[in-house]
Amino acid sequence: MEQTVCLKENFEQVRKNIRRACERSGRSYDSVTLIAVSKFKPVSMIQEAIECGQNVFGENRVQELCEKMEVLGEDISWHMIGHLQQNKVKYIVGKVKRIHSVDSVALAEQISKEAVKKGVTVSILLEVNVAEEESKFGFSLEETEAAVRKIAVLPGIHICGLMTIAPFVENPEENRVYFKKLYQLSVDINGKNIDNVDMSELSMGMTGDYEVAIEEGATMVRVGTGLFGSR
Ligand SMILES: *Cc1c(COP(=O)(O)O)cnc(C)c1O
C-alpha cells in the first residue's frame, strides 16, 4: 500500500526523542547511534534519508544489503542486524561496519575464517535472546559468557558488545526488564576482563521501545518503521 512518509519530519522526531531519553537518563546525545533500518525500502528512500543527514543504516538480509551497498557505495556505514546464514558470510565480511546478530559459535568461526582470508577484522555483537522467545535466535543469558570466551580467541574478530530483539509489545515498559538484564550481563562480562572483548556497545531498542532502551543503556537503537513508515 502506498503511503506518504515525510522522512525529514520522522528523522527530526526520532532524533528529538533520542535526545530527550538521553537527557532523562543523564547521558550525552552522542552516546547513542541511530541505525536507520531500511529493509524492504527502496534505494530512493535511503538517498532521501542521507539528505536528512543519516549515514548509518541497518539491513537484515544479505542479498538486499549487497544490492543496496552496490548502488549507494561504502561511505555509508552498513550494519547487518538480521539472522545470518553461514554460507552468506563471505558476501559481507570486509564490507559491513558491524554484524549485530552473531547467534552461534559456528557462525563466529565462519566469520573468523573469512576475515582471516580477507585480512580484515570484523566487529561483532553477540545476539542474546533475553526474553527466551522460541521464535528468536540468540544465546540465552546463561550461555552468553561461555560463548564470548570461545569467540574472543578467534582471529579476525573483535567482540564489541551485545544485541537483543525484545518482544513485540504494546507497552514499551514491559521490555524494560529485558533491557536491564542485557545491560547487567554486559557489565558482568566486562568485569571479567576477557582479552579481545569490550562490552562498549549495547544494540537494543526498536521503533516501539527505543526510548526505554536508551534509558537502560542502549548505545545503538535500530529504528525502521518509525522513520520509513510501515513495511
Ligand atoms: C526490522 C528490524 C528492526 C526495526 O524494527 P522497527 O520496529 O520497524 O523499528 C530492528 N532490528 C531488527 C533486528 C530488525 O529486523
PDBQT file of the ligand as one rigid body, heavy atoms in Angstrom, charges set to zero:
ROOT
HETATM    1  C1  LIG A 301      13.258  -4.789  11.304  1.00  0.00    +0.000 C 
HETATM    2  C2  LIG A 301      14.201  -4.751  12.438  1.00  0.00    +0.000 A 
HETATM    3  C3  LIG A 301      14.299  -3.613  13.259  1.00  0.00    +0.000 A 
HETATM    4  C4  LIG A 301      13.431  -2.381  13.087  1.00  0.00    +0.000 C 
HETATM    5  O1  LIG A 301      12.136  -2.635  13.501  1.00  0.00    +0.000 OA
HETATM    6  P1  LIG A 301      11.040  -1.454  13.650  1.00  0.00    +0.000 P 
HETATM    7  O2  LIG A 301      10.083  -1.987  14.623  1.00  0.00    +0.000 OA
HETATM    8  O3  LIG A 301      10.482  -1.241  12.293  1.00  0.00    +0.000 OA
HETATM    9  O4  LIG A 301      11.758  -0.263  14.155  1.00  0.00    +0.000 OA
HETATM   10  C5  LIG A 301      15.230  -3.635  14.278  1.00  0.00    +0.000 A 
HETATM   11  N1  LIG A 301      16.023  -4.701  14.491  1.00  0.00    +0.000 NA
HETATM   12  C6  LIG A 301      15.961  -5.813  13.741  1.00  0.00    +0.000 A 
HETATM   13  C7  LIG A 301      16.870  -6.946  14.021  1.00  0.00    +0.000 C 
HETATM   14  C8  LIG A 301      15.046  -5.865  12.693  1.00  0.00    +0.000 A 
HETATM   15  O5  LIG A 301      14.989  -6.978  11.926  1.00  0.00    +0.000 OA
ENDROOT
TORSDOF 0
